[in-house]
Amino acid sequence: MPHPVELDPEPFAELERLHQVDPRVAERVERMLDLIEADPGAAVVRRRHLRPPGLWMMSVDLDDQDDLMILWDLDGQTPVVRHLGTSVFT
């Protein structure tokens, strides 16, 4: 059963900005969010655990520019994106 992903205000604004300035990148982010929504417990969306009790990081690989990172956690059963921006780990 899908778990609709929510975005905090800052990552929501960043995704909206990406849709305006680089739809290709926005679509890549949307595909990653779809993976979280499909199964927030799946290994593919939980490859990098940053902080207990459960802050997770996913990288959005951008060939010609800095990678993006999505930081997300669960609020009950609801996945919530806390940050969307340039990765500090690349």
PDB file of N, CA, C and O in Angstrom, chain B, residues numbered from 101:
ATOM      1  N   MET B 101       0.846  -1.184   0.000  1.00  0.00           N
ATOM      2  CA  MET B 101       0.000   0.000   0.000  1.00  0.00           C
ATOM      3  C   MET B 101       0.890   1.245   0.000  1.00  0.00           C
ATOM      4  O   MET B 101       1.795   1.349   0.828  1.00  0.00           O
ATOM      5  N   PRO B 102       0.653   2.174  -0.897  1.00  0.00           N
ATOM      6  CA  PRO B 102       1.482   3.385  -0.968  1.00  0.00           C
ATOM      7  C   PRO B 102       1.361   4.236   0.295  1.00  0.00           C
ATOM      8  O   PRO B 102       0.318   4.266   0.947  1.00  0.00           O
ATOM      9  N   HIS B 103       2.427   4.907   0.612  1.00  0.00           N
ATOM     10  CA  HIS B 103       2.494   5.839   1.732  1.00  0.00           C
ATOM     11  C   HIS B 103       2.796   7.213   1.147  1.00  0.00           C
ATOM     12  O   HIS B 103       3.963   7.518   0.902  1.00  0.00           O
ATOM     13  N   PRO B 104       1.782   8.059   0.912  1.00  0.00           N
ATOM     14  CA  PRO B 104       2.030   9.358   0.277  1.00  0.00           C
ATOM     15  C   PRO B 104       3.133  10.139   0.992  1.00  0.00           C
ATOM     16  O   PRO B 104       3.124  10.279   2.215  1.00  0.00           O
ATOM     17  N   VAL B 105       4.067  10.636   0.213  1.00  0.00           N
ATOM     18  CA  VAL B 105       5.202  11.389   0.742  1.00  0.00           C
ATOM     19  C   VAL B 105       4.793  12.841   0.941  1.00  0.00           C
ATOM     20  O   VAL B 105       4.199  13.464   0.062  1.00  0.00           O
ATOM     21  N   GLU B 106       5.124  13.362   2.112  1.00  0.00           N
ATOM     22  CA  GLU B 106       4.934  14.782   2.384  1.00  0.00           C
ATOM     23  C   GLU B 106       6.288  15.469   2.325  1.00  0.00           C
ATOM     24  O   GLU B 106       7.320  14.844   2.571  1.00  0.00           O
ATOM     25  N   LEU B 107       6.283  16.741   2.004  1.00  0.00           N
ATOM     26  CA  LEU B 107       7.515  17.527   1.980  1.00  0.00           C
ATOM     27  C   LEU B 107       7.373  18.706   2.928  1.00  0.00           C
ATOM     28  O   LEU B 107       6.355  19.399   2.922  1.00  0.00           O
ATOM     29  N   ASP B 108       8.404  18.931   3.746  1.00  0.00           N
ATOM     30  CA  ASP B 108       8.437  20.147   4.552  1.00  0.00           C
ATOM     31  C   ASP B 108       8.450  21.345   3.604  1.00  0.00           C
ATOM     32  O   ASP B 108       8.731  21.175   2.417  1.00  0.00           O
ATOM     33  N   PRO B 109       8.154  22.551   4.091  1.00  0.00           N
ATOM     34  CA  PRO B 109       8.063  23.715   3.201  1.00  0.00           C
ATOM     35  C   PRO B 109       9.310  23.985   2.358  1.00  0.00           C
ATOM     36  O   PRO B 109       9.190  24.304   1.175  1.00  0.00           O
ATOM     37  N   GLU B 110      10.501  23.865   2.942  1.00  0.00           N
ATOM     38  CA  GLU B 110      11.721  24.170   2.186  1.00  0.00           C
ATOM     39  C   GLU B 110      11.959  23.181   1.043  1.00  0.00           C
ATOM     40  O   GLU B 110      12.207  23.615  -0.082  1.00  0.00           O
ATOM     41  N   PRO B 111      11.893  21.862   1.288  1.00  0.00           N
ATOM     42  CA  PRO B 111      12.070  20.951   0.158  1.00  0.00           C
ATOM     43  C   PRO B 111      10.949  21.062  -0.875  1.00  0.00           C
ATOM     44  O   PRO B 111      11.180  20.854  -2.066  1.00  0.00           O
ATOM     45  N   PHE B 112       9.743  21.388  -0.427  1.00  0.00           N
ATOM     46  CA  PHE B 112       8.649  21.586  -1.375  1.00  0.00           C
ATOM     47  C   PHE B 112       8.962  22.758  -2.302  1.00  0.00           C
ATOM     48  O   PHE B 112       8.786  22.664  -3.516  1.00  0.00           O
ATOM     49  N   ALA B 113       9.428  23.861  -1.718  1.00  0.00           N
ATOM     50  CA  ALA B 113       9.773  25.042  -2.523  1.00  0.00           C
ATOM     51  C   ALA B 113      10.912  24.722  -3.484  1.00  0.00           C
ATOM     52  O   ALA B 113      10.904  25.176  -4.628  1.00  0.00           O
ATOM     53  N   GLU B 114      11.895  23.941  -3.027  1.00  0.00           N
ATOM     54  CA  GLU B 114      13.021  23.582  -3.895  1.00  0.00           C
ATOM     55  C   GLU B 114      12.554  22.706  -5.055  1.00  0.00           C
ATOM     56  O   GLU B 114      13.011  22.887  -6.183  1.00  0.00           O
ATOM     57  N   LEU B 115      11.662  21.771  -4.800  1.00  0.00           N
ATOM     58  CA  LEU B 115      11.145  20.928  -5.879  1.00  0.00           C
ATOM     59  C   LEU B 115      10.356  21.769  -6.882  1.00  0.00           C
ATOM     60  O   LEU B 115      10.476  21.563  -8.090  1.00  0.00           O
ATOM     61  N   GLU B 116       9.565  22.699  -6.402  1.00  0.00           N
ATOM     62  CA  GLU B 116       8.841  23.600  -7.296  1.00  0.00           C
ATOM     63  C   GLU B 116       9.813  24.422  -8.143  1.00  0.00           C
ATOM     64  O   GLU B 116       9.588  24.619  -9.337  1.00  0.00           O
ATOM     65  N   ARG B 117      10.886  24.897  -7.526  1.00  0.00           N
ATOM     66  CA  ARG B 117      11.896  25.663  -8.254  1.00  0.00           C
ATOM     67  C   ARG B 117      12.545  24.795  -9.328  1.00  0.00           C
ATOM     68  O   ARG B 117      12.751  25.246 -10.455  1.00  0.00           O
ATOM     69  N   LEU B 118      12.864  23.557  -8.982  1.00  0.00           N
ATOM     70  CA  LEU B 118      13.472  22.649  -9.957  1.00  0.00           C
ATOM     71  C   LEU B 118      12.543  22.403 -11.143  1.00  0.00           C
ATOM     72  O   LEU B 118      13.002  22.321 -12.282  1.00  0.00           O
ATOM     73  N   HIS B 119      11.257  22.286 -10.887  1.00  0.00           N
ATOM     74  CA  HIS B 119      10.300  22.108 -11.993  1.00  0.00           C
ATOM     75  C   HIS B 119      10.361  23.292 -12.955  1.00  0.00           C
ATOM     76  O   HIS B 119      10.166  23.125 -14.159  1.00  0.00           O
ATOM     77  N   GLN B 120      10.631  24.478 -12.430  1.00  0.00           N
ATOM     78  CA  GLN B 120      10.702  25.673 -13.269  1.00  0.00           C
ATOM     79  C   GLN B 120      12.023  25.787 -14.021  1.00  0.00           C
ATOM     80  O   GLN B 120      12.039  26.125 -15.205  1.00  0.00           O
ATOM     81  N   VAL B 121      13.140  25.503 -13.332  1.00  0.00           N
ATOM     82  CA  VAL B 121      14.450  25.760 -13.937  1.00  0.00           C
ATOM     83  C   VAL B 121      15.073  24.546 -14.617  1.00  0.00           C
ATOM     84  O   VAL B 121      15.865  24.701 -15.546  1.00  0.00           O
ATOM     85  N   ASP B 122      14.728  23.341 -14.168  1.00  0.00           N
ATOM     86  CA  ASP B 122      15.323  22.131 -14.748  1.00  0.00           C
ATOM     87  C   ASP B 122      14.372  20.949 -14.569  1.00  0.00           C
ATOM     88  O   ASP B 122      14.559  20.130 -13.668  1.00  0.00           O
ATOM     89  N   PRO B 123      13.358  20.860 -15.422  1.00  0.00           N
ATOM     90  CA  PRO B 123      12.369  19.788 -15.290  1.00  0.00           C
ATOM     91  C   PRO B 123      12.978  18.387 -15.301  1.00  0.00           C
ATOM     92  O   PRO B 123      12.437  17.469 -14.684  1.00  0.00           O
ATOM     93  N   ARG B 124      14.097  18.221 -15.995  1.00  0.00           N
ATOM     94  CA  ARG B 124      14.752  16.907 -16.042  1.00  0.00           C
ATOM     95  C   ARG B 124      15.204  16.488 -14.641  1.00  0.00           C
ATOM     96  O   ARG B 124      15.009  15.341 -14.240  1.00  0.00           O
ATOM     97  N   VAL B 125      15.797  17.403 -13.915  1.00  0.00           N
ATOM     98  CA  VAL B 125      16.238  17.120 -12.551  1.00  0.00           C
ATOM     99  C   VAL B 125      15.029  16.903 -11.643  1.00  0.00           C
ATOM    100  O   VAL B 125      15.031  15.998 -10.808  1.00  0.00           O
ATOM    101  N   ALA B 126      14.008  17.723 -11.803  1.00  0.00           N
ATOM    102  CA  ALA B 126      12.794  17.565 -10.999  1.00  0.00           C
ATOM    103  C   ALA B 126      12.188  16.181 -11.197  1.00  0.00           C
ATOM    104  O   ALA B 126      11.712  15.571 -10.240  1.00  0.00           O
ATOM    105  N   GLU B 127      12.201  15.684 -12.417  1.00  0.00           N
ATOM    106  CA  GLU B 127      11.664  14.346 -12.690  1.00  0.00           C
ATOM    107  C   GLU B 127      12.491  13.265 -12.008  1.00  0.00           C
ATOM    108  O   GLU B 127      11.940  12.278 -11.521  1.00  0.00           O
ATOM    109  N   ARG B 128      13.797  13.441 -11.968  1.00  0.00           N
ATOM    110  CA  ARG B 128      14.649  12.469 -11.264  1.00  0.00           C
ATOM    111  C   ARG B 128      14.313  12.451  -9.772  1.00  0.00           C
ATOM    112  O   ARG B 128      14.237  11.387  -9.158  1.00  0.00           O
ATOM    113  N   VAL B 129      14.114  13.625  -9.204  1.00  0.00           N
ATOM    114  CA  VAL B 129      13.731  13.706  -7.796  1.00  0.00           C
ATOM    115  C   VAL B 129      12.381  13.030  -7.593  1.00  0.00           C
ATOM    116  O   VAL B 129      12.210  12.257  -6.651  1.00  0.00           O
ATOM    117  N   GLU B 130      11.430  13.312  -8.462  1.00  0.00           N
ATOM    118  CA  GLU B 130      10.094  12.714  -8.353  1.00  0.00           C
ATOM    119  C   GLU B 130      10.166  11.187  -8.402  1.00  0.00           C
ATOM    120  O   GLU B 130       9.426  10.511  -7.688  1.00  0.00           O
ATOM    121  N   ARG B 131      11.048  10.641  -9.237  1.00  0.00           N
ATOM    122  CA  ARG B 131      11.204   9.178  -9.298  1.00  0.00           C
ATOM    123  C   ARG B 131      11.709   8.624  -7.969  1.00  0.00           C
ATOM    124  O   ARG B 131      11.279   7.556  -7.534  1.00  0.00           O
ATOM    125  N   MET B 132      12.615   9.345  -7.329  1.00  0.00           N
ATOM    126  CA  MET B 132      13.107   8.913  -6.020  1.00  0.00           C
ATOM    127  C   MET B 132      11.991   8.982  -4.975  1.00  0.00           C
ATOM    128  O   MET B 132      11.860   8.088  -4.139  1.00  0.00           O
ATOM    129  N   LEU B 133      11.200  10.035  -5.028  1.00  0.00           N
ATOM    130  CA  LEU B 133      10.077  10.154  -4.096  1.00  0.00           C
ATOM    131  C   LEU B 133       9.068   9.040  -4.324  1.00  0.00           C
ATOM    132  O   LEU B 133       8.463   8.546  -3.372  1.00  0.00           O
ATOM    133  N   ASP B 134       8.881   8.639  -5.580  1.00  0.00           N
ATOM    134  CA  ASP B 134       7.987   7.520  -5.886  1.00  0.00           C
ATOM    135  C   ASP B 134       8.474   6.231  -5.235  1.00  0.00           C
ATOM    136  O   ASP B 134       7.664   5.426  -4.775  1.00  0.00           O
ATOM    137  N   LEU B 135       9.790   6.027  -5.191  1.00  0.00           N
ATOM    138  CA  LEU B 135      10.343   4.836  -4.537  1.00  0.00           C
ATOM    139  C   LEU B 135      10.042   4.847  -3.040  1.00  0.00           C
ATOM    140  O   LEU B 135       9.681   3.821  -2.464  1.00  0.00           O
ATOM    141  N   ILE B 136      10.195   6.011  -2.420  1.00  0.00           N
ATOM    142  CA  ILE B 136       9.878   6.124  -0.990  1.00  0.00           C
ATOM    143  C   ILE B 136       8.400   5.839  -0.773  1.00  0.00           C
ATOM    144  O   ILE B 136       8.030   5.100   0.139  1.00  0.00           O
ATOM    145  N   GLU B 137       7.561   6.427  -1.612  1.00  0.00           N
ATOM    146  CA  GLU B 137       6.118   6.253  -1.475  1.00  0.00           C
ATOM    147  C   GLU B 137       5.706   4.796  -1.639  1.00  0.00           C
ATOM    148  O   GLU B 137       4.838   4.310  -0.914  1.00  0.00           O
ATOM    149  N   ALA B 138       6.316   4.108  -2.579  1.00  0.00           N
ATOM    150  CA  ALA B 138       5.951   2.715  -2.849  1.00  0.00           C
ATOM    151  C   ALA B 138       6.253   1.814  -1.657  1.00  0.00           C
ATOM    152  O   ALA B 138       5.466   0.923  -1.336  1.00  0.00           O
ATOM    153  N   ASP B 139       7.396   2.044  -0.999  1.00  0.00           N
ATOM    154  CA  ASP B 139       7.763   1.205   0.146  1.00  0.00           C
ATOM    155  C   ASP B 139       8.848   1.893   0.968  1.00  0.00           C
ATOM    156  O   ASP B 139      10.037   1.723   0.696  1.00  0.00           O
ATOM    157  N   PRO B 140       8.442   2.673   1.979  1.00  0.00           N
ATOM    158  CA  PRO B 140       9.436   3.382   2.781  1.00  0.00           C
ATOM    159  C   PRO B 140      10.341   2.459   3.598  1.00  0.00           C
ATOM    160  O   PRO B 140      11.326   2.914   4.179  1.00  0.00           O
ATOM    161  N   GLY B 141      10.016   1.183   3.645  1.00  0.00           N
ATOM    162  CA  GLY B 141      10.858   0.229   4.355  1.00  0.00           C
ATOM    163  C   GLY B 141      11.844  -0.496   3.463  1.00  0.00           C
ATOM    164  O   GLY B 141      12.651  -1.285   3.954  1.00  0.00           O
ATOM    165  N   ALA B 142      11.799  -0.246   2.167  1.00  0.00           N
ATOM    166  CA  ALA B 142      12.654  -0.961   1.216  1.00  0.00           C
ATOM    167  C   ALA B 142      14.117  -0.564   1.376  1.00  0.00           C
ATOM    168  O   ALA B 142      14.438   0.581   1.694  1.00  0.00           O
ATOM    169  N   ALA B 143      14.985  -1.528   1.148  1.00  0.00           N
ATOM    170  CA  ALA B 143      16.427  -1.283   1.263  1.00  0.00           C
ATOM    171  C   ALA B 143      16.899  -0.195   0.301  1.00  0.00           C
ATOM    172  O   ALA B 143      17.809   0.567   0.628  1.00  0.00           O
ATOM    173  N   VAL B 144      16.295  -0.118  -0.870  1.00  0.00           N
ATOM    174  CA  VAL B 144      16.737   0.852  -1.879  1.00  0.00           C
ATOM    175  C   VAL B 144      16.575   2.300  -1.400  1.00  0.00           C
ATOM    176  O   VAL B 144      17.328   3.172  -1.833  1.00  0.00           O
ATOM    177  N   VAL B 145      15.620   2.569  -0.527  1.00  0.00           N
ATOM    178  CA  VAL B 145      15.417   3.934  -0.030  1.00  0.00           C
ATOM    179  C   VAL B 145      16.055   4.144   1.340  1.00  0.00           C
ATOM    180  O   VAL B 145      15.996   5.239   1.899  1.00  0.00           O
ATOM    181  N   ARG B 146      16.662   3.091   1.875  1.00  0.00           N
ATOM    182  CA  ARG B 146      17.285   3.165   3.205  1.00  0.00           C
ATOM    183  C   ARG B 146      18.754   2.761   3.150  1.00  0.00           C
ATOM    184  O   ARG B 146      19.260   2.123   4.074  1.00  0.00           O
ATOM    185  N   ARG B 147      19.421   3.119   2.099  1.00  0.00           N
ATOM    186  CA  ARG B 147      20.832   2.739   1.956  1.00  0.00           C
ATOM    187  C   ARG B 147      21.751   3.496   2.895  1.00  0.00           C
ATOM    188  O   ARG B 147      22.783   2.974   3.317  1.00  0.00           O
ATOM    189  N   ARG B 148      21.382   4.722   3.222  1.00  0.00           N
ATOM    190  CA  ARG B 148      22.267   5.539   4.058  1.00  0.00           C
ATOM    191  C   ARG B 148      21.489   6.101   5.236  1.00  0.00           C
ATOM    192  O   ARG B 148      20.609   6.945   5.069  1.00  0.00           O
ATOM    193  N   HIS B 149      21.820   5.626   6.419  1.00  0.00           N
ATOM    194  CA  HIS B 149      21.184   6.059   7.657  1.00  0.00           C
ATOM    195  C   HIS B 149      22.069   7.121   8.293  1.00  0.00           C
ATOM    196  O   HIS B 149      23.231   6.860   8.604  1.00  0.00           O
ATOM    197  N   LEU B 150      21.533   8.300   8.484  1.00  0.00           N
ATOM    198  CA  LEU B 150      22.352   9.403   8.981  1.00  0.00           C
ATOM    199  C   LEU B 150      22.259   9.614  10.479  1.00  0.00           C
ATOM    200  O   LEU B 150      23.247   9.968  11.123  1.00  0.00           O
ATOM    201  N   ARG B 151      21.084   9.401  11.033  1.00  0.00           N
ATOM    202  CA  ARG B 151      20.928   9.727  12.449  1.00  0.00           C
ATOM    203  C   ARG B 151      19.780   8.918  13.040  1.00  0.00           C
ATOM    204  O   ARG B 151      18.699   8.850  12.455  1.00  0.00           O
ATOM    205  N   PRO B 152      20.014   8.302  14.204  1.00  0.00           N
ATOM    206  CA  PRO B 152      18.905   7.633  14.882  1.00  0.00           C
ATOM    207  C   PRO B 152      17.886   8.672  15.317  1.00  0.00           C
ATOM    208  O   PRO B 152      18.283   9.801  15.608  1.00  0.00           O
ATOM    209  N   PRO B 153      16.624   8.368  15.379  1.00  0.00           N
ATOM    210  CA  PRO B 153      16.071   7.041  15.178  1.00  0.00           C
ATOM    211  C   PRO B 153      15.808   6.680  13.723  1.00  0.00           C
ATOM    212  O   PRO B 153      15.486   5.523  13.455  1.00  0.00           O
ATOM    213  N   GLY B 154      15.924   7.592  12.773  1.00  0.00           N
ATOM    214  CA  GLY B 154      15.649   7.179  11.405  1.00  0.00           C
ATOM    215  C   GLY B 154      15.651   8.291  10.386  1.00  0.00           C
ATOM    216  O   GLY B 154      14.650   8.493   9.699  1.00  0.00           O
ATOM    217  N   LEU B 155      16.742   9.017  10.267  1.00  0.00           N
ATOM    218  CA  LEU B 155      16.883   9.994   9.190  1.00  0.00           C
ATOM    219  C   LEU B 155      17.665   9.319   8.075  1.00  0.00           C
ATOM    220  O   LEU B 155      18.787   8.855   8.282  1.00  0.00           O
ATOM    221  N   TRP B 156      17.070   9.268   6.900  1.00  0.00           N
ATOM    222  CA  TRP B 156      17.641   8.549   5.765  1.00  0.00           C
ATOM    223  C   TRP B 156      18.042   9.517   4.674  1.00  0.00           C
ATOM    224  O   TRP B 156      17.434  10.575   4.514  1.00  0.00           O
ATOM    225  N   MET B 157      19.074   9.151   3.920  1.00  0.00           N
ATOM    226  CA  MET B 157      19.535   9.977   2.809  1.00  0.00           C
ATOM    227  C   MET B 157      19.506   9.172   1.524  1.00  0.00           C
ATOM    228  O   MET B 157      19.919   8.013   1.486  1.00  0.00           O
ATOM    229  N   MET B 158      19.012   9.806   0.477  1.00  0.00           N
ATOM    230  CA  MET B 158      19.069   9.246  -0.870  1.00  0.00           C
ATOM    231  C   MET B 158      19.770  10.261  -1.757  1.00  0.00           C
ATOM    232  O   MET B 158      19.519  11.462  -1.657  1.00  0.00           O
ATOM    233  N   SER B 159      20.642   9.778  -2.620  1.00  0.00           N
ATOM    234  CA  SER B 159      21.327  10.655  -3.571  1.00  0.00           C
ATOM    235  C   SER B 159      20.610  10.635  -4.907  1.00  0.00           C
ATOM    236  O   SER B 159      20.160   9.590  -5.378  1.00  0.00           O
ATOM    237  N   VAL B 160      20.513  11.804  -5.505  1.00  0.00           N
ATOM    238  CA  VAL B 160      19.998  11.937  -6.862  1.00  0.00           C
ATOM    239  C   VAL B 160      21.203  12.267  -7.721  1.00  0.00           C
ATOM    240  O   VAL B 160      21.710  13.388  -7.695  1.00  0.00           O
ATOM    241  N   ASP B 161      21.660  11.279  -8.485  1.00  0.00           N
ATOM    242  CA  ASP B 161      22.874  11.420  -9.287  1.00  0.00           C
ATOM    243  C   ASP B 161      22.602  12.306 -10.495  1.00  0.00           C
ATOM    244  O   ASP B 161      21.747  12.005 -11.328  1.00  0.00           O
ATOM    245  N   LEU B 162      23.346  13.403 -10.573  1.00  0.00           N
ATOM    246  CA  LEU B 162      23.239  14.328 -11.697  1.00  0.00           C
ATOM    247  C   LEU B 162      24.586  14.344 -12.397  1.00  0.00           C
ATOM    248  O   LEU B 162      25.569  14.835 -11.844  1.00  0.00           O
ATOM    249  N   ASP B 163      24.636  13.821 -13.589  1.00  0.00           N
ATOM    250  CA  ASP B 163      25.891  13.616 -14.299  1.00  0.00           C
ATOM    251  C   ASP B 163      26.704  14.889 -14.482  1.00  0.00           C
ATOM    252  O   ASP B 163      27.921  14.883 -14.291  1.00  0.00           O
ATOM    253  N   ASP B 164      26.046  15.973 -14.847  1.00  0.00           N
ATOM    254  CA  ASP B 164      26.767  17.181 -15.237  1.00  0.00           C
ATOM    255  C   ASP B 164      26.759  18.279 -14.174  1.00  0.00           C
ATOM    256  O   ASP B 164      27.156  19.410 -14.453  1.00  0.00           O
ATOM    257  N   GLN B 165      26.317  17.959 -12.975  1.00  0.00           N
ATOM    258  CA  GLN B 165      26.293  18.950 -11.905  1.00  0.00           C
ATOM    259  C   GLN B 165      26.365  18.236 -10.563  1.00  0.00           C
ATOM    260  O   GLN B 165      26.373  17.006 -10.506  1.00  0.00           O
ATOM    261  N   ASP B 166      26.418  19.012  -9.484  1.00  0.00           N
ATOM    262  CA  ASP B 166      26.486  18.418  -8.157  1.00  0.00           C
ATOM    263  C   ASP B 166      25.261  17.554  -7.896  1.00  0.00           C
ATOM    264  O   ASP B 166      24.143  17.912  -8.266  1.00  0.00           O
ATOM    265  N   ASP B 167      25.487  16.409  -7.252  1.00  0.00           N
ATOM    266  CA  ASP B 167      24.375  15.543  -6.891  1.00  0.00           C
ATOM    267  C   ASP B 167      23.476  16.248  -5.881  1.00  0.00           C
ATOM    268  O   ASP B 167      23.908  17.142  -5.152  1.00  0.00           O
ATOM    269  N   LEU B 168      22.221  15.823  -5.858  1.00  0.00           N
ATOM    270  CA  LEU B 168      21.285  16.303  -4.852  1.00  0.00           C
ATOM    271  C   LEU B 168      21.115  15.228  -3.796  1.00  0.00           C
ATOM    272  O   LEU B 168      21.347  14.047  -4.055  1.00  0.00           O
ATOM    273  N   MET B 169      20.708  15.641  -2.604  1.00  0.00           N
ATOM    274  CA  MET B 169      20.365  14.665  -1.587  1.00  0.00           C
ATOM    275  C   MET B 169      18.964  14.947  -1.082  1.00  0.00           C
ATOM    276  O   MET B 169      18.519  16.089  -0.965  1.00  0.00           O
ATOM    277  N   ILE B 170      18.299  13.850  -0.792  1.00  0.00           N
ATOM    278  CA  ILE B 170      16.980  13.886  -0.177  1.00  0.00           C
ATOM    279  C   ILE B 170      17.156  13.320   1.227  1.00  0.00           C
ATOM    280  O   ILE B 170      17.595  12.182   1.387  1.00  0.00           O
ATOM    281  N   LEU B 171      16.816  14.107   2.240  1.00  0.00           N
ATOM    282  CA  LEU B 171      16.805  13.618   3.614  1.00  0.00           C
ATOM    283  C   LEU B 171      15.356  13.426   4.017  1.00  0.00           C
ATOM    284  O   LEU B 171      14.535  14.333   3.885  1.00  0.00           O
ATOM    285  N   TRP B 172      15.051  12.232   4.511  1.00  0.00           N
ATOM    286  CA  TRP B 172      13.665  11.944   4.857  1.00  0.00           C
ATOM    287  C   TRP B 172      13.603  11.067   6.098  1.00  0.00           C
ATOM    288  O   TRP B 172      14.563  10.383   6.453  1.00  0.00           O
ATOM    289  N   ASP B 173      12.454  11.109   6.739  1.00  0.00           N
ATOM    290  CA  ASP B 173      12.192  10.231   7.867  1.00  0.00           C
ATOM    291  C   ASP B 173      10.712   9.887   7.885  1.00  0.00           C
ATOM    292  O   ASP B 173       9.944  10.318   7.024  1.00  0.00           O
ATOM    293  N   LEU B 174      10.333   9.107   8.875  1.00  0.00           N
ATOM    294  CA  LEU B 174       8.929   8.733   9.017  1.00  0.00           C
ATOM    295  C   LEU B 174       8.313   9.507  10.173  1.00  0.00           C
ATOM    296  O   LEU B 174       8.898   9.618  11.251  1.00  0.00           O
ATOM    297  N   ASP B 175       7.132  10.035   9.930  1.00  0.00           N
ATOM    298  CA  ASP B 175       6.310  10.631  10.972  1.00  0.00           C
ATOM    299  C   ASP B 175       5.136   9.682  11.138  1.00  0.00           C
ATOM    300  O   ASP B 175       4.132   9.801  10.436  1.00  0.00           O
ATOM    301  N   GLY B 176       5.260   8.746  12.061  1.00  0.00           N
ATOM    302  CA  GLY B 176       4.298   7.647  12.134  1.00  0.00           C
ATOM    303  C   GLY B 176       4.509   6.749  10.932  1.00  0.00           C
ATOM    304  O   GLY B 176       5.585   6.171  10.775  1.00  0.00           O
ATOM    305  N   GLN B 177       3.505   6.623  10.083  1.00  0.00           N
ATOM    306  CA  GLN B 177       3.599   5.841   8.852  1.00  0.00           C
ATOM    307  C   GLN B 177       3.865   6.708   7.627  1.00  0.00           C
ATOM    308  O   GLN B 177       4.000   6.194   6.517  1.00  0.00           O
ATOM    309  N   THR B 178       3.939   8.018   7.825  1.00  0.00           N
ATOM    310  CA  THR B 178       4.059   8.950   6.706  1.00  0.00           C
ATOM    311  C   THR B 178       5.510   9.339   6.456  1.00  0.00           C
ATOM    312  O   THR B 178       6.158   9.890   7.346  1.00  0.00           O
ATOM    313  N   PRO B 179       6.040   9.060   5.248  1.00  0.00           N
ATOM    314  CA  PRO B 179       7.377   9.539   4.916  1.00  0.00           C
ATOM    315  C   PRO B 179       7.348  11.054   4.698  1.00  0.00           C
ATOM    316  O   PRO B 179       6.477  11.576   4.002  1.00  0.00           O
ATOM    317  N   VAL B 180       8.313  11.749   5.305  1.00  0.00           N
ATOM    318  CA  VAL B 180       8.379  13.205   5.200  1.00  0.00           C
ATOM    319  C   VAL B 180       9.782  13.605   4.750  1.00  0.00           C
ATOM    320  O   VAL B 180      10.776  13.236   5.375  1.00  0.00           O
ATOM    321  N   VAL B 181       9.847  14.363   3.658  1.00  0.00           N
ATOM    322  CA  VAL B 181      11.126  14.881   3.178  1.00  0.00           C
ATOM    323  C   VAL B 181      11.455  16.126   3.989  1.00  0.00           C
ATOM    324  O   VAL B 181      10.688  17.088   4.027  1.00  0.00           O
ATOM    325  N   ARG B 182      12.619  16.082   4.640  1.00  0.00           N
ATOM    326  CA  ARG B 182      13.051  17.183   5.503  1.00  0.00           C
ATOM    327  C   ARG B 182      14.000  18.136   4.790  1.00  0.00           C
ATOM    328  O   ARG B 182      14.108  19.307   5.154  1.00  0.00           O
ATOM    329  N   HIS B 183      14.698  17.617   3.757  1.00  0.00           N
ATOM    330  CA  HIS B 183      15.671  18.449   3.041  1.00  0.00           C
ATOM    331  C   HIS B 183      15.806  17.942   1.614  1.00  0.00           C
ATOM    332  O   HIS B 183      15.798  16.736   1.368  1.00  0.00           O
ATOM    333  N   LEU B 184      15.928  18.867   0.685  1.00  0.00           N
ATOM    334  CA  LEU B 184      16.241  18.570  -0.711  1.00  0.00           C
ATOM    335  C   LEU B 184      17.220  19.642  -1.157  1.00  0.00           C
ATOM    336  O   LEU B 184      16.884  20.826  -1.197  1.00  0.00           O
ATOM    337  N   GLY B 185      18.434  19.221  -1.492  1.00  0.00           N
ATOM    338  CA  GLY B 185      19.433  20.195  -1.903  1.00  0.00           C
ATOM    339  C   GLY B 185      20.728  19.526  -2.310  1.00  0.00           C
ATOM    340  O   GLY B 185      20.823  18.300  -2.366  1.00  0.00           O
ATOM    341  N   THR B 186      21.721  20.345  -2.593  1.00  0.00           N
ATOM    342  CA  THR B 186      23.024  19.851  -3.017  1.00  0.00           C
ATOM    343  C   THR B 186      23.612  18.945  -1.945  1.00  0.00           C
ATOM    344  O   THR B 186      23.599  19.273  -0.759  1.00  0.00           O
ATOM    345  N   SER B 187      24.120  17.815  -2.377  1.00  0.00           N
ATOM    346  CA  SER B 187      24.697  16.852  -1.447  1.00  0.00           C
ATOM    347  C   SER B 187      26.021  17.360  -0.899  1.00  0.00           C
ATOM    348  O   SER B 187      26.867  17.861  -1.640  1.00  0.00           O
ATOM    349  N   VAL B 188      26.182  17.222   0.395  1.00  0.00           N
ATOM    350  CA  VAL B 188      27.451  17.578   1.029  1.00  0.00           C
ATOM    351  C   VAL B 188      28.380  16.369   1.101  1.00  0.00           C
ATOM    352  O   VAL B 188      29.496  16.468   1.611  1.00  0.00           O
ATOM    353  N   PHE B 189      27.918  15.227   0.589  1.00  0.00           N
ATOM    354  CA  PHE B 189      28.675  13.985   0.672  1.00  0.00           C
ATOM    355  C   PHE B 189      29.333  13.597  -0.637  1.00  0.00           C
ATOM    356  O   PHE B 189      29.890  12.503  -0.730  1.00  0.00           O
ATOM    357  N   THR B 190      29.294  14.458  -1.664  1.00  0.00           N
ATOM    358  CA  THR B 190      29.903  14.095  -2.946  1.00  0.00           C
ATOM    359  C   THR B 190      31.268  14.708  -3.081  1.00  0.00           C
ATOM    360  O   THR B 190      31.935  14.513  -4.097  1.00  0.00           O
TER     361      THR B 190
END
